[in-house]
């Protein structure tokens, strides 16, 4: 969403700035697109929490499900 809004605003800003022959308008339109994309994507909106990811539980070091024999086979020469 962030990149799409910025890209669309950059294209619109470039076209409008070219037609109006004012580089300032291009910059203003791109900055407005950036502000809009930040407003839509940076806060933790409830619409982004419909399908939350299920993360794996934290494992302590050394509690892996490997057999002791498999751990000893690793030798670096």
PyMOL Python script that loads the backbone (N, CA, C, O; Angstrom):
from pymol import cmd

cmd.read_pdbstr("""\
ATOM      1  N   UNK A   1       0.843  -1.186   0.000  1.00  0.00           N
ATOM      2  CA  UNK A   1       0.000   0.000   0.000  1.00  0.00           C
ATOM      3  C   UNK A   1       0.886   1.248   0.000  1.00  0.00           C
ATOM      4  O   UNK A   1       0.643   2.198  -0.745  1.00  0.00           O
ATOM      5  N   UNK A   2       1.906   1.228   0.839  1.00  0.00           N
ATOM      6  CA  UNK A   2       2.783   2.397   0.975  1.00  0.00           C
ATOM      7  C   UNK A   2       3.451   2.732  -0.360  1.00  0.00           C
ATOM      8  O   UNK A   2       3.410   3.875  -0.813  1.00  0.00           O
ATOM      9  N   UNK A   3       4.056   1.740  -0.973  1.00  0.00           N
ATOM     10  CA  UNK A   3       4.768   1.985  -2.226  1.00  0.00           C
ATOM     11  C   UNK A   3       3.815   2.340  -3.360  1.00  0.00           C
ATOM     12  O   UNK A   3       4.147   3.163  -4.213  1.00  0.00           O
ATOM     13  N   UNK A   4       2.639   1.731  -3.380  1.00  0.00           N
ATOM     14  CA  UNK A   4       1.668   2.020  -4.430  1.00  0.00           C
ATOM     15  C   UNK A   4       1.178   3.450  -4.390  1.00  0.00           C
ATOM     16  O   UNK A   4       1.091   4.114  -5.423  1.00  0.00           O
ATOM     17  N   UNK A   5       0.855   3.929  -3.190  1.00  0.00           N
ATOM     18  CA  UNK A   5       0.379   5.308  -3.055  1.00  0.00           C
ATOM     19  C   UNK A   5       1.477   6.295  -3.427  1.00  0.00           C
ATOM     20  O   UNK A   5       1.216   7.288  -4.106  1.00  0.00           O
ATOM     21  N   UNK A   6       2.700   6.028  -2.987  1.00  0.00           N
ATOM     22  CA  UNK A   6       3.800   6.929  -3.320  1.00  0.00           C
ATOM     23  C   UNK A   6       4.065   6.932  -4.827  1.00  0.00           C
ATOM     24  O   UNK A   6       4.314   7.988  -5.408  1.00  0.00           O
ATOM     25  N   UNK A   7       4.013   5.770  -5.457  1.00  0.00           N
ATOM     26  CA  UNK A   7       4.236   5.697  -6.902  1.00  0.00           C
ATOM     27  C   UNK A   7       3.148   6.443  -7.673  1.00  0.00           C
ATOM     28  O   UNK A   7       3.447   7.203  -8.593  1.00  0.00           O
ATOM     29  N   UNK A   8       1.902   6.227  -7.302  1.00  0.00           N
ATOM     30  CA  UNK A   8       0.801   6.914  -7.994  1.00  0.00           C
ATOM     31  C   UNK A   8       0.891   8.421  -7.797  1.00  0.00           C
ATOM     32  O   UNK A   8       0.693   9.186  -8.741  1.00  0.00           O
ATOM     33  N   UNK A   9       1.189   8.851  -6.570  1.00  0.00           N
ATOM     34  CA  UNK A   9       1.297  10.293  -6.335  1.00  0.00           C
ATOM     35  C   UNK A   9       2.491  10.893  -7.070  1.00  0.00           C
ATOM     36  O   UNK A   9       2.428  12.042  -7.505  1.00  0.00           O
ATOM     37  N   UNK A  10       3.571  10.141  -7.214  1.00  0.00           N
ATOM     38  CA  UNK A  10       4.734  10.641  -7.954  1.00  0.00           C
ATOM     39  C   UNK A  10       4.402  10.811  -9.434  1.00  0.00           C
ATOM     40  O   UNK A  10       4.798  11.801 -10.049  1.00  0.00           O
ATOM     41  N   UNK A  11       3.684   9.859 -10.003  1.00  0.00           N
ATOM     42  CA  UNK A  11       3.301   9.969 -11.417  1.00  0.00           C
ATOM     43  C   UNK A  11       2.341  11.130 -11.619  1.00  0.00           C
ATOM     44  O   UNK A  11       2.510  11.930 -12.540  1.00  0.00           O
ATOM     45  N   UNK A  12       1.329  11.222 -10.757  1.00  0.00           N
ATOM     46  CA  UNK A  12       0.375  12.334 -10.868  1.00  0.00           C
ATOM     47  C   UNK A  12       1.081  13.664 -10.652  1.00  0.00           C
ATOM     48  O   UNK A  12       0.836  14.623 -11.384  1.00  0.00           O
ATOM     49  N   UNK A  13       1.956  13.729  -9.655  1.00  0.00           N
ATOM     50  CA  UNK A  13       2.685  14.961  -9.392  1.00  0.00           C
ATOM     51  C   UNK A  13       3.587  15.359 -10.547  1.00  0.00           C
ATOM     52  O   UNK A  13       3.684  16.539 -10.886  1.00  0.00           O
ATOM     53  N   UNK A  14       4.251  14.373 -11.157  1.00  0.00           N
ATOM     54  CA  UNK A  14       5.113  14.683 -12.289  1.00  0.00           C
ATOM     55  C   UNK A  14       4.309  15.209 -13.479  1.00  0.00           C
ATOM     56  O   UNK A  14       4.698  16.189 -14.115  1.00  0.00           O
ATOM     57  N   UNK A  15       3.196  14.556 -13.773  1.00  0.00           N
ATOM     58  CA  UNK A  15       2.365  14.987 -14.907  1.00  0.00           C
ATOM     59  C   UNK A  15       1.798  16.381 -14.645  1.00  0.00           C
ATOM     60  O   UNK A  15       1.859  17.247 -15.518  1.00  0.00           O
ATOM     61  N   UNK A  16       1.248  16.604 -13.452  1.00  0.00           N
ATOM     62  CA  UNK A  16       0.683  17.911 -13.152  1.00  0.00           C
ATOM     63  C   UNK A  16       1.771  18.990 -13.125  1.00  0.00           C
ATOM     64  O   UNK A  16       1.565  20.091 -13.636  1.00  0.00           O
ATOM     65  N   UNK A  17       2.909  18.681 -12.542  1.00  0.00           N
ATOM     66  CA  UNK A  17       4.001  19.646 -12.508  1.00  0.00           C
ATOM     67  C   UNK A  17       4.528  19.967 -13.902  1.00  0.00           C
ATOM     68  O   UNK A  17       4.917  21.102 -14.175  1.00  0.00           O
ATOM     69  N   UNK A  18       4.540  18.972 -14.779  1.00  0.00           N
ATOM     70  CA  UNK A  18       4.989  19.196 -16.154  1.00  0.00           C
ATOM     71  C   UNK A  18       4.012  20.090 -16.914  1.00  0.00           C
ATOM     72  O   UNK A  18       4.417  21.000 -17.636  1.00  0.00           O
ATOM     73  N   UNK A  19       2.714  19.816 -16.739  1.00  0.00           N
ATOM     74  CA  UNK A  19       1.695  20.614 -17.428  1.00  0.00           C
ATOM     75  C   UNK A  19       1.679  22.039 -16.888  1.00  0.00           C
ATOM     76  O   UNK A  19       1.601  22.997 -17.657  1.00  0.00           O
ATOM     77  N   UNK A  20       1.752  22.180 -15.559  1.00  0.00           N
ATOM     78  CA  UNK A  20       1.703  23.509 -14.936  1.00  0.00           C
ATOM     79  C   UNK A  20       3.056  24.222 -14.994  1.00  0.00           C
ATOM     80  O   UNK A  20       3.150  25.412 -14.695  1.00  0.00           O
ATOM     81  N   UNK A  21       4.097  23.489 -15.378  1.00  0.00           N
ATOM     82  CA  UNK A  21       5.470  24.005 -15.435  1.00  0.00           C
ATOM     83  C   UNK A  21       5.909  24.558 -14.079  1.00  0.00           C
ATOM     84  O   UNK A  21       6.562  25.599 -14.000  1.00  0.00           O
ATOM     85  N   UNK A  22       5.545  23.857 -13.038  1.00  0.00           N
ATOM     86  CA  UNK A  22       5.904  24.226 -11.669  1.00  0.00           C
ATOM     87  C   UNK A  22       6.408  22.981 -10.942  1.00  0.00           C
ATOM     88  O   UNK A  22       5.638  22.065 -10.654  1.00  0.00           O
ATOM     89  N   UNK A  23       7.710  22.957 -10.649  1.00  0.00           N
ATOM     90  CA  UNK A  23       8.280  21.809  -9.939  1.00  0.00           C
ATOM     91  C   UNK A  23       7.762  21.742  -8.509  1.00  0.00           C
ATOM     92  O   UNK A  23       7.692  20.657  -7.931  1.00  0.00           O
ATOM     93  N   UNK A  24       7.405  22.856  -7.943  1.00  0.00           N
ATOM     94  CA  UNK A  24       6.890  22.895  -6.575  1.00  0.00           C
ATOM     95  C   UNK A  24       5.636  22.059  -6.404  1.00  0.00           C
ATOM     96  O   UNK A  24       5.474  21.389  -5.384  1.00  0.00           O
ATOM     97  N   UNK A  25       4.743  22.089  -7.390  1.00  0.00           N
ATOM     98  CA  UNK A  25       3.523  21.285  -7.317  1.00  0.00           C
ATOM     99  C   UNK A  25       3.844  19.802  -7.314  1.00  0.00           C
ATOM    100  O   UNK A  25       3.182  19.018  -6.634  1.00  0.00           O
ATOM    101  N   UNK A  26       4.862  19.417  -8.074  1.00  0.00           N
ATOM    102  CA  UNK A  26       5.280  18.015  -8.079  1.00  0.00           C
ATOM    103  C   UNK A  26       5.718  17.590  -6.686  1.00  0.00           C
ATOM    104  O   UNK A  26       5.334  16.526  -6.200  1.00  0.00           O
ATOM    105  N   UNK A  27       6.518  18.420  -6.056  1.00  0.00           N
ATOM    106  CA  UNK A  27       7.008  18.109  -4.713  1.00  0.00           C
ATOM    107  C   UNK A  27       5.851  18.066  -3.720  1.00  0.00           C
ATOM    108  O   UNK A  27       5.802  17.167  -2.881  1.00  0.00           O
ATOM    109  N   UNK A  28       4.927  19.008  -3.795  1.00  0.00           N
ATOM    110  CA  UNK A  28       3.794  19.030  -2.874  1.00  0.00           C
ATOM    111  C   UNK A  28       2.912  17.793  -3.026  1.00  0.00           C
ATOM    112  O   UNK A  28       2.463  17.223  -2.032  1.00  0.00           O
ATOM    113  N   UNK A  29       2.666  17.382  -4.254  1.00  0.00           N
ATOM    114  CA  UNK A  29       1.810  16.216  -4.485  1.00  0.00           C
ATOM    115  C   UNK A  29       2.492  14.945  -3.998  1.00  0.00           C
ATOM    116  O   UNK A  29       1.838  14.084  -3.410  1.00  0.00           O
ATOM    117  N   UNK A  30       3.788  14.812  -4.232  1.00  0.00           N
ATOM    118  CA  UNK A  30       4.513  13.634  -3.751  1.00  0.00           C
ATOM    119  C   UNK A  30       4.546  13.621  -2.224  1.00  0.00           C
ATOM    120  O   UNK A  30       4.377  12.565  -1.616  1.00  0.00           O
ATOM    121  N   UNK A  31       4.761  14.775  -1.598  1.00  0.00           N
ATOM    122  CA  UNK A  31       4.758  14.838  -0.127  1.00  0.00           C
ATOM    123  C   UNK A  31       3.377  14.515   0.432  1.00  0.00           C
ATOM    124  O   UNK A  31       3.272  13.861   1.469  1.00  0.00           O
ATOM    125  N   UNK A  32       2.316  14.963  -0.242  1.00  0.00           N
ATOM    126  CA  UNK A  32       0.961  14.634   0.210  1.00  0.00           C
ATOM    127  C   UNK A  32       0.702  13.132   0.077  1.00  0.00           C
ATOM    128  O   UNK A  32       0.069  12.536   0.949  1.00  0.00           O
ATOM    129  N   UNK A  33       1.181  12.520  -0.998  1.00  0.00           N
ATOM    130  CA  UNK A  33       1.050  11.073  -1.155  1.00  0.00           C
ATOM    131  C   UNK A  33       1.815  10.314  -0.092  1.00  0.00           C
ATOM    132  O   UNK A  33       1.342   9.297   0.417  1.00  0.00           O
ATOM    133  N   UNK A  34       3.007  10.810   0.246  1.00  0.00           N
ATOM    134  CA  UNK A  34       3.790  10.180   1.300  1.00  0.00           C
ATOM    135  C   UNK A  34       3.082  10.287   2.651  1.00  0.00           C
ATOM    136  O   UNK A  34       3.032   9.319   3.410  1.00  0.00           O
ATOM    137  N   UNK A  35       2.539  11.461   2.941  1.00  0.00           N
ATOM    138  CA  UNK A  35       1.816  11.656   4.204  1.00  0.00           C
ATOM    139  C   UNK A  35       0.578  10.761   4.270  1.00  0.00           C
ATOM    140  O   UNK A  35       0.287  10.178   5.314  1.00  0.00           O
ATOM    141  N   UNK A  36      -0.144  10.652   3.161  1.00  0.00           N
ATOM    142  CA  UNK A  36      -1.325   9.789   3.121  1.00  0.00           C
ATOM    143  C   UNK A  36      -0.946   8.334   3.322  1.00  0.00           C
ATOM    144  O   UNK A  36      -1.612   7.617   4.069  1.00  0.00           O
ATOM    145  N   UNK A  37       0.119   7.889   2.664  1.00  0.00           N
ATOM    146  CA  UNK A  37       0.535   6.495   2.813  1.00  0.00           C
ATOM    147  C   UNK A  37       1.023   6.202   4.230  1.00  0.00           C
ATOM    148  O   UNK A  37       0.785   5.113   4.752  1.00  0.00           O
ATOM    149  N   UNK A  38       1.695   7.153   4.849  1.00  0.00           N
ATOM    150  CA  UNK A  38       2.116   6.965   6.247  1.00  0.00           C
ATOM    151  C   UNK A  38       0.908   6.902   7.174  1.00  0.00           C
ATOM    152  O   UNK A  38       0.885   6.101   8.109  1.00  0.00           O
ATOM    153  N   UNK A  39      -0.080   7.727   6.925  1.00  0.00           N
ATOM    154  CA  UNK A  39      -1.286   7.732   7.747  1.00  0.00           C
ATOM    155  C   UNK A  39      -2.038   6.404   7.629  1.00  0.00           C
ATOM    156  O   UNK A  39      -2.625   5.932   8.603  1.00  0.00           O
ATOM    157  N   UNK A  40      -2.018   5.802   6.437  1.00  0.00           N
ATOM    158  CA  UNK A  40      -2.749   4.554   6.228  1.00  0.00           C
ATOM    159  C   UNK A  40      -1.991   3.321   6.702  1.00  0.00           C
ATOM    160  O   UNK A  40      -2.617   2.330   7.077  1.00  0.00           O
ATOM    161  N   UNK A  41      -0.666   3.356   6.695  1.00  0.00           N
ATOM    162  CA  UNK A  41       0.082   2.127   6.956  1.00  0.00           C
ATOM    163  C   UNK A  41       0.823   2.089   8.287  1.00  0.00           C
ATOM    164  O   UNK A  41       1.019   1.001   8.828  1.00  0.00           O
ATOM    165  N   UNK A  42       1.239   3.217   8.835  1.00  0.00           N
ATOM    166  CA  UNK A  42       2.048   3.175  10.051  1.00  0.00           C
ATOM    167  C   UNK A  42       1.263   2.867  11.322  1.00  0.00           C
ATOM    168  O   UNK A  42       1.740   2.065  12.125  1.00  0.00           O
ATOM    169  N   UNK A  43       0.093   3.451  11.556  1.00  0.00           N
ATOM    170  CA  UNK A  43      -0.630   3.092  12.779  1.00  0.00           C
ATOM    171  C   UNK A  43      -1.139   1.652  12.715  1.00  0.00           C
ATOM    172  O   UNK A  43      -1.315   1.089  11.634  1.00  0.00           O
ATOM    173  N   UNK A  44      -1.365   1.080  13.864  1.00  0.00           N
ATOM    174  CA  UNK A  44      -1.872  -0.293  13.937  1.00  0.00           C
ATOM    175  C   UNK A  44      -3.402  -0.261  13.853  1.00  0.00           C
ATOM    176  O   UNK A  44      -4.093  -0.344  14.868  1.00  0.00           O
ATOM    177  N   UNK A  45      -3.908  -0.143  12.639  1.00  0.00           N
ATOM    178  CA  UNK A  45      -5.355  -0.061  12.435  1.00  0.00           C
ATOM    179  C   UNK A  45      -5.991  -1.429  12.643  1.00  0.00           C
ATOM    180  O   UNK A  45      -5.362  -2.443  12.341  1.00  0.00           O
ATOM    181  N   UNK A  46      -7.240  -1.487  13.159  1.00  0.00           N
ATOM    182  CA  UNK A  46      -7.912  -2.781  13.369  1.00  0.00           C
ATOM    183  C   UNK A  46      -8.142  -3.566  12.077  1.00  0.00           C
ATOM    184  O   UNK A  46      -8.238  -4.793  12.119  1.00  0.00           O
ATOM    185  N   UNK A  47      -8.231  -2.891  10.938  1.00  0.00           N
ATOM    186  CA  UNK A  47      -8.475  -3.613   9.684  1.00  0.00           C
ATOM    187  C   UNK A  47      -7.293  -4.501   9.300  1.00  0.00           C
ATOM    188  O   UNK A  47      -7.452  -5.420   8.497  1.00  0.00           O
ATOM    189  N   UNK A  48      -6.115  -4.241   9.858  1.00  0.00           N
ATOM    190  CA  UNK A  48      -4.949  -5.062   9.555  1.00  0.00           C
ATOM    191  C   UNK A  48      -4.842  -6.282  10.469  1.00  0.00           C
ATOM    192  O   UNK A  48      -3.947  -7.106  10.283  1.00  0.00           O
ATOM    193  N   UNK A  49      -5.737  -6.413  11.454  1.00  0.00           N
ATOM    194  CA  UNK A  49      -5.662  -7.505  12.417  1.00  0.00           C
ATOM    195  C   UNK A  49      -6.734  -8.568  12.200  1.00  0.00           C
ATOM    196  O   UNK A  49      -7.034  -9.324  13.125  1.00  0.00           O
ATOM    197  N   UNK A  50      -7.318  -8.649  11.008  1.00  0.00           N
ATOM    198  CA  UNK A  50      -8.348  -9.658  10.751  1.00  0.00           C
ATOM    199  C   UNK A  50      -7.751 -11.066  10.721  1.00  0.00           C
ATOM    200  O   UNK A  50      -8.372 -12.003  11.222  1.00  0.00           O
ATOM    201  N   UNK A  51      -6.579 -11.227  10.153  1.00  0.00           N
ATOM    202  CA  UNK A  51      -5.919 -12.530  10.047  1.00  0.00           C
ATOM    203  C   UNK A  51      -4.519 -12.441  10.644  1.00  0.00           C
ATOM    204  O   UNK A  51      -3.539 -12.352   9.904  1.00  0.00           O
ATOM    205  N   UNK A  52      -4.410 -12.464  11.977  1.00  0.00           N
ATOM    206  CA  UNK A  52      -3.084 -12.330  12.584  1.00  0.00           C
ATOM    207  C   UNK A  52      -2.234 -13.573  12.334  1.00  0.00           C
ATOM    208  O   UNK A  52      -2.754 -14.677  12.178  1.00  0.00           O
ATOM    209  N   UNK A  53      -0.931 -13.372  12.301  1.00  0.00           N
ATOM    210  CA  UNK A  53       0.003 -14.476  12.134  1.00  0.00           C
ATOM    211  C   UNK A  53       0.188 -15.199  13.458  1.00  0.00           C
ATOM    212  O   UNK A  53       0.236 -14.575  14.518  1.00  0.00           O
ATOM    213  N   UNK A  54       0.290 -16.524  13.388  1.00  0.00           N
ATOM    214  CA  UNK A  54       0.550 -17.307  14.588  1.00  0.00           C
ATOM    215  C   UNK A  54       2.041 -17.620  14.595  1.00  0.00           C
ATOM    216  O   UNK A  54       2.541 -18.350  13.739  1.00  0.00           O
ATOM    217  N   UNK A  55       2.738 -17.059  15.570  1.00  0.00           N
ATOM    218  CA  UNK A  55       4.183 -17.224  15.666  1.00  0.00           C
ATOM    219  C   UNK A  55       4.503 -18.474  16.470  1.00  0.00           C
ATOM    220  O   UNK A  55       3.707 -18.920  17.296  1.00  0.00           O
ATOM    221  N   UNK A  56       5.680 -19.030  16.215  1.00  0.00           N
ATOM    222  CA  UNK A  56       6.139 -20.183  16.969  1.00  0.00           C
ATOM    223  C   UNK A  56       6.543 -19.748  18.374  1.00  0.00           C
ATOM    224  O   UNK A  56       6.980 -18.615  18.574  1.00  0.00           O
ATOM    225  N   UNK A  57       6.400 -20.643  19.344  1.00  0.00           N
ATOM    226  CA  UNK A  57       6.827 -20.274  20.698  1.00  0.00           C
ATOM    227  C   UNK A  57       8.351 -20.129  20.763  1.00  0.00           C
ATOM    228  O   UNK A  57       9.076 -20.708  19.954  1.00  0.00           O
ATOM    229  N   UNK A  58       8.810 -19.365  21.716  1.00  0.00           N
ATOM    230  CA  UNK A  58      10.237 -19.127  21.886  1.00  0.00           C
ATOM    231  C   UNK A  58      10.887 -20.385  22.457  1.00  0.00           C
ATOM    232  O   UNK A  58      10.390 -20.964  23.423  1.00  0.00           O
ATOM    233  N   UNK A  59      12.002 -20.803  21.852  1.00  0.00           N
ATOM    234  CA  UNK A  59      12.736 -21.964  22.350  1.00  0.00           C
ATOM    235  C   UNK A  59      14.016 -21.498  23.022  1.00  0.00           C
ATOM    236  O   UNK A  59      14.718 -20.626  22.511  1.00  0.00           O
ATOM    237  N   UNK A  60      14.305 -22.073  24.145  1.00  0.00           N
ATOM    238  CA  UNK A  60      15.545 -21.771  24.837  1.00  0.00           C
ATOM    239  C   UNK A  60      16.702 -22.434  24.091  1.00  0.00           C
ATOM    240  O   UNK A  60      16.507 -23.488  23.485  1.00  0.00           O
ATOM    241  N   UNK A  61      17.889 -21.853  24.117  1.00  0.00           N
ATOM    242  CA  UNK A  61      19.032 -22.472  23.437  1.00  0.00           C
ATOM    243  C   UNK A  61      19.338 -23.846  24.022  1.00  0.00           C
ATOM    244  O   UNK A  61      19.370 -24.027  25.239  1.00  0.00           O
ATOM    245  N   UNK A  62      19.560 -24.803  23.139  1.00  0.00           N
ATOM    246  CA  UNK A  62      19.908 -26.149  23.585  1.00  0.00           C
ATOM    247  C   UNK A  62      18.714 -27.049  23.810  1.00  0.00           C
ATOM    248  O   UNK A  62      18.897 -28.198  24.213  1.00  0.00           O
ATOM    249  N   UNK A  63      17.492 -26.581  23.570  1.00  0.00           N
ATOM    250  CA  UNK A  63      16.308 -27.420  23.761  1.00  0.00           C
ATOM    251  C   UNK A  63      15.705 -27.815  22.426  1.00  0.00           C
ATOM    252  O   UNK A  63      14.489 -27.972  22.313  1.00  0.00           O
ATOM    253  N   UNK A  64      16.542 -27.975  21.422  1.00  0.00           N
ATOM    254  CA  UNK A  64      16.044 -28.362  20.110  1.00  0.00           C
ATOM    255  C   UNK A  64      15.644 -29.827  20.131  1.00  0.00           C
ATOM    256  O   UNK A  64      16.026 -30.573  21.033  1.00  0.00           O
ATOM    257  N   UNK A  65      14.881 -30.229  19.141  1.00  0.00           N
ATOM    258  CA  UNK A  65      14.382 -31.607  19.082  1.00  0.00           C
ATOM    259  C   UNK A  65      15.355 -32.529  18.349  1.00  0.00           C
ATOM    260  O   UNK A  65      14.917 -33.455  17.666  1.00  0.00           O
ATOM    261  N   UNK A  66      16.634 -32.304  18.472  1.00  0.00           N
ATOM    262  CA  UNK A  66      17.621 -33.166  17.832  1.00  0.00           C
ATOM    263  C   UNK A  66      18.106 -34.210  18.824  1.00  0.00           C
ATOM    264  O   UNK A  66      18.134 -33.985  20.034  1.00  0.00           O
ATOM    265  N   UNK A  67      18.480 -35.342  18.284  1.00  0.00           N
ATOM    266  CA  UNK A  67      19.028 -36.398  19.129  1.00  0.00           C
ATOM    267  C   UNK A  67      20.459 -36.038  19.501  1.00  0.00           C
ATOM    268  O   UNK A  67      21.134 -35.350  18.735  1.00  0.00           O
ATOM    269  N   UNK A  68      20.937 -36.483  20.655  1.00  0.00           N
ATOM    270  CA  UNK A  68      22.315 -36.171  21.051  1.00  0.00           C
ATOM    271  C   UNK A  68      23.346 -36.682  20.053  1.00  0.00           C
ATOM    272  O   UNK A  68      24.385 -36.047  19.871  1.00  0.00           O
ATOM    273  N   UNK A  69      23.086 -37.810  19.404  1.00  0.00           N
ATOM    274  CA  UNK A  69      24.046 -38.358  18.438  1.00  0.00           C
ATOM    275  C   UNK A  69      24.185 -37.445  17.236  1.00  0.00           C
ATOM    276  O   UNK A  69      25.276 -37.337  16.676  1.00  0.00           O
ATOM    277  N   UNK A  70      23.097 -36.776  16.818  1.00  0.00           N
ATOM    278  CA  UNK A  70      23.149 -35.892  15.664  1.00  0.00           C
ATOM    279  C   UNK A  70      23.961 -34.627  15.974  1.00  0.00           C
ATOM    280  O   UNK A  70      24.612 -34.075  15.087  1.00  0.00           O
ATOM    281  N   UNK A  71      23.922 -34.180  17.204  1.00  0.00           N
ATOM    282  CA  UNK A  71      24.671 -32.995  17.582  1.00  0.00           C
ATOM    283  C   UNK A  71      26.177 -33.264  17.561  1.00  0.00           C
ATOM    284  O   UNK A  71      26.955 -32.375  17.213  1.00  0.00           O
ATOM    285  N   UNK A  72      26.590 -34.453  17.923  1.00  0.00           N
ATOM    286  CA  UNK A  72      28.010 -34.785  17.997  1.00  0.00           C
ATOM    287  C   UNK A  72      28.623 -35.028  16.618  1.00  0.00           C
ATOM    288  O   UNK A  72      29.842 -34.935  16.474  1.00  0.00           O
ATOM    289  N   UNK A  73      27.828 -35.331  15.615  1.00  0.00           N
ATOM    290  CA  UNK A  73      28.349 -35.642  14.296  1.00  0.00           C
ATOM    291  C   UNK A  73      28.902 -34.409  13.581  1.00  0.00           C
ATOM    292  O   UNK A  73      29.708 -34.542  12.661  1.00  0.00           O
ATOM    293  N   UNK A  74      28.492 -33.252  13.979  1.00  0.00           N
ATOM    294  CA  UNK A  74      28.953 -32.036  13.329  1.00  0.00           C
ATOM    295  C   UNK A  74      30.374 -31.718  13.792  1.00  0.00           C
ATOM    296  O   UNK A  74      30.574 -31.304  14.934  1.00  0.00           O
ATOM    297  N   UNK A  75      31.341 -31.903  12.933  1.00  0.00           N
ATOM    298  CA  UNK A  75      32.704 -31.523  13.292  1.00  0.00           C
ATOM    299  C   UNK A  75      33.266 -30.676  12.159  1.00  0.00           C
ATOM    300  O   UNK A  75      33.139 -31.022  10.985  1.00  0.00           O
ATOM    301  N   UNK A  76      33.864 -29.603  12.515  1.00  0.00           N
ATOM    302  CA  UNK A  76      34.415 -28.669  11.542  1.00  0.00           C
ATOM    303  C   UNK A  76      35.907 -28.909  11.426  1.00  0.00           C
ATOM    304  O   UNK A  76      36.636 -28.850  12.416  1.00  0.00           O
ATOM    305  N   UNK A  77      36.356 -29.181  10.204  1.00  0.00           N
ATOM    306  CA  UNK A  77      37.785 -29.418  10.000  1.00  0.00           C
ATOM    307  C   UNK A  77      38.411 -28.302   9.223  1.00  0.00           C
ATOM    308  O   UNK A  77      39.613 -28.334   8.957  1.00  0.00           O
TER     309      UNK A  77
END
""", "prot")
cmd.dss("prot")
cmd.show_as("cartoon", "prot")
cmd.util.cbc("prot")
cmd.orient("prot")
